[in-house]
């Protein structure tokens, strides 16, 4: 997906996430949107830094990078939403584009994608972005409203924090 698609995904995701976490639709909702919005957008743009160095869709488009951001967040809690932006970037590149990403790079250079994606320059790229975003928000809502403990609570309990 292109940069505009990743920004659109992150902005729509931030708005939806704000309403999922603070559904009142008042000032608390908009503050939550702002709280999650900037880090999610930064995280959504981060993997494409590898266009300036390394191999695009390999160097920063892999599970070790995502695990590093999640581990840092679990320990320090100051990257609370950046990891989500990175994860949704990966999801959009895997599900929304034809090429896919090298999830296990540098160990395995094979790129993984789904056959449902479109080319980055396609006129259907925006529609693919919107559909992936809706699916991501549905999954997040399911996790927030149906899973009794958040992943952070479970991680903190297992680490004894």
C-alpha positions as CSV (number, residue, x, y, z in Angstrom):
1,X,0.0,0.0,0.0
2,X,1.2,3.6,-0.5
3,X,1.9,6.2,2.1
4,X,-1.5,7.8,1.7
5,X,-3.2,4.5,2.2
6,X,-1.3,3.9,5.4
7,X,-2.2,7.4,6.7
8,X,-5.8,6.9,5.8
9,X,-5.9,3.5,7.5
10,X,-4.2,5.0,10.7
11,X,-6.5,8.0,10.9
12,X,-9.7,5.9,10.4
13,X,-8.4,3.4,12.8
14,X,-7.7,6.1,15.4
15,X,-11.2,7.5,15.1
16,X,-12.8,4.1,15.4
17,X,-10.5,3.1,18.2
18,X,-11.4,6.4,20.1
19,X,-15.1,5.5,19.9
20,X,-14.5,1.8,20.8
21,X,-12.5,2.8,23.9
22,X,-14.6,5.9,24.9
23,X,-18.0,5.4,23.2
24,X,-19.7,8.4,24.9
25,X,-19.1,10.6,21.8
26,X,-18.2,13.6,24.0
27,X,-14.9,15.3,24.9
28,X,-13.4,12.0,26.4
29,X,-13.9,10.3,23.0
30,X,-12.1,13.1,21.1
31,X,-9.3,13.2,23.7
32,X,-8.9,9.4,23.2
33,X,-8.8,9.8,19.4
34,X,-6.0,12.4,19.9
35,X,-4.2,10.2,22.4
36,X,-4.1,7.2,20.1
37,X,-4.0,9.0,16.8
38,X,-0.5,10.4,16.7
39,X,1.3,7.2,17.8
40,X,-0.8,5.0,15.5
41,X,0.0,7.3,12.5
42,X,3.7,7.3,13.4
43,X,3.6,3.5,13.8
44,X,1.8,3.2,10.5
45,X,4.5,5.2,8.7
46,X,7.5,3.7,10.4
47,X,7.9,0.5,8.4
48,X,8.3,2.5,5.2
49,X,11.4,4.1,6.5
50,X,13.1,1.1,4.9
51,X,12.6,2.7,1.5
52,X,15.5,5.0,2.4
53,X,17.8,2.2,3.4
54,X,17.7,-1.6,3.3
55,X,15.2,-3.6,1.4
56,X,11.7,-2.3,1.2
57,X,9.0,-4.6,2.6
58,X,11.8,-6.6,4.3
59,X,14.1,-4.6,6.6
60,X,11.3,-3.0,8.7
61,X,8.3,-5.1,7.6
62,X,8.8,-8.2,9.7
63,X,7.8,-9.8,12.9
64,X,11.1,-9.2,14.8
65,X,10.5,-5.4,14.4
66,X,6.9,-5.7,15.6
67,X,7.9,-7.9,18.6
68,X,10.6,-5.3,19.5
69,X,8.1,-2.5,19.7
70,X,5.6,-4.6,21.6
71,X,8.3,-5.7,24.1
72,X,9.5,-2.1,24.6
73,X,5.9,-1.0,25.2
74,X,5.2,-3.8,27.7
75,X,8.3,-2.8,29.6
76,X,8.2,1.0,29.4
77,X,4.6,1.8,28.4
78,X,5.6,4.9,26.5
79,X,5.0,3.4,23.0
80,X,1.5,2.4,23.9
81,X,0.0,2.8,20.4
82,X,3.0,2.8,18.0
83,X,3.0,-1.0,17.9
84,X,-0.7,-1.0,16.7
85,X,0.2,1.4,13.8
86,X,3.1,-1.0,12.8
87,X,0.8,-4.0,13.0
88,X,-1.9,-2.4,10.9
89,X,0.7,-1.3,8.4
90,X,1.7,-5.0,8.1
91,X,-2.0,-6.1,7.8
92,X,-2.6,-3.5,5.1
93,X,0.5,-4.6,3.1
94,X,-0.4,-8.3,3.5
95,X,-4.2,-8.1,2.9
96,X,-4.5,-4.9,0.8
97,X,-1.7,-5.2,-1.7
98,X,-0.6,-7.9,-4.1
99,X,3.1,-8.0,-3.1
100,X,2.9,-8.8,0.6
101,X,5.8,-8.5,3.1
102,X,8.7,-10.6,4.3
103,X,7.3,-11.5,7.8
104,X,10.3,-13.6,8.8
105,X,13.1,-11.5,7.4
106,X,16.1,-11.8,7.7
107,X,15.8,-15.5,8.4
108,X,13.4,-16.1,5.5
109,X,13.2,-13.6,2.6
110,X,9.9,-15.0,1.2
111,X,7.1,-12.4,1.0
112,X,3.7,-13.3,2.3
113,X,0.4,-11.8,1.0
114,X,-3.2,-12.7,0.4
115,X,-4.6,-13.2,-3.1
116,X,-7.3,-10.5,-2.4
117,X,-4.9,-7.5,-2.6
118,X,-4.7,-4.8,-5.2
119,X,-1.7,-3.1,-6.8
120,X,-0.5,0.0,-4.9
121,X,-1.4,2.3,-7.9
122,X,-4.8,0.8,-8.5
123,X,-7.9,3.0,-8.4
124,X,-9.3,0.3,-6.0
125,X,-6.5,0.8,-3.4
126,X,-8.5,3.3,-1.3
127,X,-11.5,0.8,-1.2
128,X,-9.1,-2.0,-0.2
129,X,-7.7,0.3,2.6
130,X,-11.2,1.1,3.8
131,X,-12.2,-2.6,3.9
132,X,-9.1,-3.7,5.7
133,X,-9.7,-0.9,8.2
134,X,-13.3,-2.0,8.9
135,X,-12.1,-5.5,9.5
136,X,-9.4,-4.3,11.9
137,X,-11.9,-2.2,13.8
138,X,-14.3,-5.1,14.0
139,X,-11.6,-7.4,15.4
140,X,-10.5,-4.7,17.9
141,X,-14.1,-4.1,19.1
142,X,-14.5,-7.9,19.5
143,X,-11.4,-8.1,21.6
144,X,-12.3,-5.0,23.7
145,X,-15.9,-6.0,24.4
146,X,-15.6,-9.8,24.5
147,X,-12.2,-10.6,26.0
148,X,-12.3,-10.0,29.8
149,X,-8.6,-9.1,30.3
150,X,-6.6,-6.9,27.9
151,X,-3.4,-8.3,26.5
152,X,-1.5,-5.8,28.6
153,X,-3.1,-7.0,31.8
154,X,-2.2,-10.6,30.9
155,X,1.4,-9.6,30.0
156,X,1.8,-7.6,33.2
157,X,0.4,-10.4,35.3
158,X,2.7,-13.0,33.7
159,X,5.7,-10.6,34.2
160,X,4.8,-10.0,37.8
161,X,4.3,-6.3,37.3
